[in-house]
Every structure is written in structure tokens, then in C-alpha cells.
Amino acid sequence: MIVTWLGHSCFLLEGGKGPSLLLDPFYEDEVGYGLPPIRADIVLISHDHMDHNNALAAGRDAKQISGPGKYNCLGVDILGIESYHDAECGRLRGANTIFCFALDGIRVCHLGDLGHSLSQDQVKAIGAVDLLFLPVGGRYTIDAAGANAVIRQLKPAVSVPMHYQTRSLCFDLDPVDVFLEGKGPTERQERLFLDKGELSHAGRPRQDVKVVLLSCPGAEGACRSID
């Protein structure tokens, strides 16, 4: 599987087998920079805010999924788990959907704009996680401390931070450096390549969780096209 970060909470996942998925695409005016031309088969929308809900970013032919529930789309089983954008059961910022699915045998969890700690029922529903996308920028979502708590709960093999301050972002969040404190040297990489055979989630202690920091030229003030 190839993972490309397109900025903010938006990722393109391309499997060697099966469809490609676009997660939480945004509108340019809402974040301060745009998306490159994208081809994807499925678009997942965690909640109806314009920095996450550009459902047509991959074209009108892409299948669109939002909200809690069980879905089977183009052969991919997708689970949407109810959660909230804040710690007051959505009274401040509304609902949020956590999405879980497998691509190339790799269990993926995208937390969207999670604004609270996970309940035991949510942890159980999420299950084993190989690749976790989690917000770390605080203010509107969980912050670095909250993200670390979620990592302890889910014990993913790989965690990718999202929804943090970048040079081009037009509103204020905490920088990713706060989340990276104490995690050792982490170099940015353009894309993440994952193979199921290299991942194992059974009984993994927290210190074995790998944090991957992805680069996005748009978020950093440049442009890039997706080949």
C-alpha cells in the first residue's frame, strides 16, 4: 500500500490490490492551499466541515461514504464508528466518524476530527490497527497528549500525525513538534510504503509504535501533482 499525505487530514491510499481511497479531502479556501488533481475510487468523509468534506475532489464517479455504519464498497468492508468533534458529546462542534477498513490486508483507522478520548466500546469496535491517522494539533481536536493516549489505547504498528499547524494553513493549530517530543528522530518522507508482512499488531507494546511524519508540499507552501 502507498500512502500520500495531501495536507491537513487528507490522505490518498493506493493498494496493490483493490480500489484507491481518498480520506477527508478539503476545500482550498478552508485551509489556505489546494489539492492536486486526484484519482480515487472511494472517498470517505469523517464529518461535514469544509476542511474535510470536499466529496467531489476525486471526481463525480468516486463512491462517497460518510457517517457511522457498515459498508461494503467495491469489495472493501468499511466500518464507520460514531464519535464527536469535542469532549461534550458534539454540543460544540458536532459529530465525527472514525473509519476503519483493510486495504492490502493492512488494518487502517482514520480518526477524523476526534475531540475526546476513546471509550472502551469504541476501542473494541476499532479493534486491531496497523496504520493509524490521528489529529495532534489540538484546539479543535485532541492535542498531543490526547493523541498519545489514543496510541496507548489502540497500539497501532504505525501512527501518522495529521491536523496540525503547517506553513500554509490559514488557521491556528499546535505544531506537530509537540506530539513528536520524546519519540526520537523522525524524518519527513514523501510517501509511506507499507507491506502487511512487515506489520504485526498482536501484543505490541507502546514503545514499538512507529511514528511516520509525511511531507506535503502544498501544506509547506509548494505544489505537487499526483502521478
Backbone torsions as a table, in degrees:
resi	resn	phi	psi	omega
1	MET	NA	139.7	177.5
2	ILE	-112.3	128.5	-179.6
3	VAL	-114.2	126.4	176.4
4	THR	-121.5	128.3	176.2
5	TRP	-88.8	125.9	-179.8
6	LEU	-103.8	9.6	178.6
7	GLY	107.1	154.7	177.2
8	HIS	56.0	-114.8	178.4
9	SER	-113.9	18.9	-173.1
10	CYS	-100.0	127.9	179.3
11	PHE	-134.7	146.5	171.1
12	LEU	-108.9	123.6	179.3
13	LEU	-112.9	122.5	-178.6
14	GLU	-120.0	116.8	-179.6
15	GLY	-92.7	153.6	173.4
16	GLY	-68.0	-28.4	175.2
17	LYS	-128.5	140.8	177.3
18	GLY	90.6	-177.7	-173.3
19	PRO	-77.9	168.7	172.7
20	SER	-97.2	150.0	-177.7
21	LEU	-126.6	138.6	174.8
22	LEU	-112.5	126.5	-174.6
23	LEU	-111.0	126.0	173.2
24	ASP	49.3	56.8	175.0
25	PRO	-69.3	149.5	-172.4
26	PHE	-117.4	167.0	171.5
27	TYR	-95.1	139.1	-174.6
28	GLU	-56.2	-44.0	-176.8
29	ASP	-63.0	-21.7	-176.8
30	GLU	-85.5	-22.6	-177.4
31	VAL	-119.6	-18.4	177.4
32	GLY	101.7	-0.6	176.2
33	TYR	-154.2	165.0	-172.5
34	GLY	-105.5	173.7	173.9
35	LEU	-95.1	146.0	171.9
36	PRO	-74.3	168.6	173.0
37	PRO	-57.9	133.9	-173.3
38	ILE	-129.4	141.1	168.9
39	ARG	-116.2	122.6	177.3
40	ALA	-150.6	154.0	-178.4
41	ASP	-91.0	-32.1	-175.9
42	ILE	-132.0	137.7	175.1
43	VAL	-118.9	125.7	176.9
44	LEU	-106.7	132.2	-178.5
45	ILE	-119.9	116.1	-175.6
46	SER	-76.8	-29.6	178.7
47	HIS	-166.9	166.3	-168.9
48	ASP	-93.7	55.3	169.5
49	HIS	-112.8	147.3	-167.7
50	MET	-73.9	-8.1	170.7
51	ASP	-90.2	12.9	179.2
52	HIS	-144.4	-8.6	-165.2
53	ASN	-121.3	30.9	176.5
54	ASN	-78.4	76.2	-170.8
55	ALA	-65.0	-21.1	-178.5
56	LEU	-94.1	9.6	-176.4
57	ALA	-61.2	-29.8	-179.5
58	ALA	-99.1	10.1	179.5
59	GLY	100.5	162.9	-176.1
60	ARG	-72.2	-17.4	-178.6
61	ASP	-84.2	-13.2	-179.2
62	ALA	-69.8	140.4	176.5
63	LYS	-75.5	135.3	-176.4
64	GLN	-112.2	132.4	179.6
65	ILE	-131.9	131.9	175.1
66	SER	-148.3	154.6	176.4
67	GLY	87.9	160.3	179.7
68	PRO	-65.0	152.8	176.8
69	GLY	142.7	177.1	176.3
70	LYS	-107.5	130.6	-176.9
71	TYR	-131.1	148.8	165.5
72	ASN	-124.9	114.2	-174.8
73	CYS	-128.7	117.7	179.8
74	LEU	52.8	37.2	177.5
75	GLY	86.0	0.6	179.4
76	VAL	-103.2	124.3	174.4
77	ASP	-82.4	121.7	-175.2
78	ILE	-122.8	130.6	178.2
79	LEU	-113.3	123.7	173.5
80	GLY	-103.7	123.3	-175.3
81	ILE	-110.6	129.0	-179.3
82	GLU	-64.7	133.7	173.9
83	SER	-153.3	-169.3	-174.9
84	TYR	-134.4	156.8	-178.5
85	HIS	-83.0	-3.7	-177.9
86	ASP	-150.3	176.3	-177.3
87	ALA	-90.3	11.0	-179.5
88	GLU	-119.4	39.7	176.2
89	CYS	56.6	36.9	175.1
90	GLY	85.6	0.9	-177.1
91	ARG	-65.2	-26.1	-178.1
92	LEU	-91.8	-44.6	-172.4
93	ARG	-131.7	1.8	173.9
94	GLY	95.0	-165.6	-174.8
95	ALA	-86.4	162.6	177.6
96	ASN	-145.9	144.1	177.7
97	THR	-113.9	127.4	171.2
98	ILE	-87.9	128.3	179.9
99	PHE	-108.8	135.0	177.2
100	CYS	-128.8	138.2	178.2
101	PHE	-164.6	170.1	176.9
102	ALA	-118.6	136.1	175.8
103	LEU	-135.5	127.4	-173.9
104	ASP	56.0	30.9	-179.7
105	GLY	77.6	4.9	-178.5
106	ILE	-99.7	124.5	-178.9
107	ARG	-81.0	119.8	-174.7
108	VAL	-113.2	140.0	173.4
109	CYS	-133.4	124.1	175.5
110	HIS	-114.3	118.7	-172.2
111	LEU	-84.0	-5.4	-176.7
112	GLY	59.4	-143.8	178.3
113	ASP	-95.8	59.2	178.9
114	LEU	-61.0	130.1	-177.0
115	GLY	-117.9	17.2	-175.7
116	HIS	-155.6	167.4	174.8
117	SER	-70.8	154.3	-178.7
118	LEU	-79.7	139.6	172.7
119	SER	-78.7	165.2	177.8
120	GLN	-63.9	-34.9	177.2
121	ASP	-64.8	-39.4	178.5
122	GLN	-67.8	-41.8	177.4
123	VAL	-60.1	-42.9	179.4
124	LYS	-64.8	-42.0	-179.7
125	ALA	-65.9	-37.7	178.6
126	ILE	-66.0	-44.0	177.9
127	GLY	72.2	-152.9	-177.8
128	ALA	-68.2	139.9	-178.1
129	VAL	-130.0	125.0	172.2
130	ASP	-91.1	-43.3	-175.8
131	LEU	-128.0	119.9	-176.7
132	LEU	-117.7	125.9	170.9
133	PHE	-102.1	120.8	-175.0
134	LEU	-137.1	138.8	176.8
135	PRO	-71.4	144.6	-177.5
136	VAL	-133.8	-3.7	-169.8
137	GLY	-86.5	-1.6	176.7
138	GLY	62.2	-164.6	178.0
139	ARG	67.6	-52.4	178.0
140	TYR	-115.5	-11.1	-178.0
141	THR	-138.3	-173.7	170.3
142	ILE	-59.5	150.6	178.9
143	ASP	-99.9	-165.7	-177.3
144	ALA	-59.5	-43.6	179.4
145	ALA	-63.9	-42.3	177.7
146	GLY	-64.8	-38.2	178.4
147	ALA	-65.0	-41.4	177.9
148	ASN	-63.6	-35.7	177.4
149	ALA	-65.4	-39.9	177.8
150	VAL	-64.6	-39.5	177.2
151	ILE	-60.3	-41.6	178.5
152	ARG	-63.9	-34.1	-179.8
153	GLN	-72.8	-43.6	-171.1
154	LEU	-95.4	-23.6	178.6
155	LYS	49.9	55.8	178.8
156	PRO	-71.6	160.6	173.3
157	ALA	-73.0	-41.3	-177.3
158	VAL	-133.1	132.9	175.1
159	SER	-118.4	134.3	178.1
160	VAL	-119.7	115.4	179.0
161	PRO	-72.5	151.5	179.4
162	MET	-150.2	174.9	174.1
163	HIS	55.7	57.9	176.9
164	TYR	-136.6	171.8	-176.0
165	GLN	-68.0	131.6	172.0
166	THR	-128.8	170.4	-175.5
167	ARG	-58.8	-38.1	-174.0
168	SER	-93.3	-10.3	-176.6
169	LEU	-64.0	134.0	-172.8
170	CYS	-94.2	9.3	169.9
171	PHE	-138.2	166.9	-168.7
172	ASP	-92.7	129.2	169.1
173	LEU	-133.1	171.1	173.1
174	ASP	-73.3	147.3	177.0
175	PRO	-71.4	159.7	-179.0
176	VAL	-68.8	-20.9	-178.0
177	ASP	-57.0	-32.8	179.6
178	VAL	-62.1	-44.1	178.5
179	PHE	-67.3	-33.6	-175.4
180	LEU	-78.4	-11.6	-178.3
181	GLU	-57.3	129.8	177.6
182	GLY	80.5	3.4	-177.6
183	LYS	-100.9	6.9	178.4
184	GLY	82.4	176.1	-179.0
185	PRO	-65.0	132.2	178.9
186	THR	-132.6	113.0	179.5
187	GLU	-94.1	142.6	176.2
188	ARG	-69.8	141.9	174.7
189	GLN	-130.7	148.8	-172.6
190	GLU	-68.9	-42.2	178.3
191	ARG	-139.3	157.6	177.5
192	LEU	-111.7	124.9	178.1
193	PHE	-109.1	123.1	-177.3
194	LEU	-124.1	142.0	175.9
195	ASP	-127.7	131.4	-176.7
196	LYS	-56.1	-35.6	-178.0
197	GLY	-64.8	-17.8	-179.1
198	GLU	-94.7	-2.8	-176.1
199	LEU	-113.7	144.4	174.6
200	SER	-150.1	125.6	-177.1
201	HIS	-101.9	-11.7	-172.6
202	ALA	-68.1	120.0	172.5
203	GLY	65.8	25.8	-175.0
204	ARG	-77.5	124.3	175.2
205	PRO	-73.3	158.6	-174.8
206	ARG	-57.2	-40.2	-174.7
207	GLN	-66.0	-12.3	178.6
208	ASP	-91.2	-0.8	178.0
209	VAL	-70.7	126.9	179.6
210	LYS	-93.5	129.5	176.0
211	VAL	-101.0	126.2	179.6
212	VAL	-115.2	126.4	178.8
213	LEU	-104.4	115.5	-178.3
214	LEU	-94.9	153.7	178.0
215	SER	-102.2	151.9	175.9
216	CYS	-144.6	106.4	-178.2
217	PRO	-55.5	-37.0	179.2
218	GLY	-61.4	-45.3	178.9
219	ALA	-65.0	-25.6	-177.2
220	GLU	-99.7	7.8	174.2
221	GLY	98.3	14.4	178.3
222	ALA	-124.7	-170.9	-178.9
223	CYS	-128.1	151.0	175.7
224	ARG	-151.2	142.1	173.8
225	SER	-102.4	152.7	177.8
226	ILE	-94.7	118.2	-178.3
227	ASP	-68.1	NA	NA
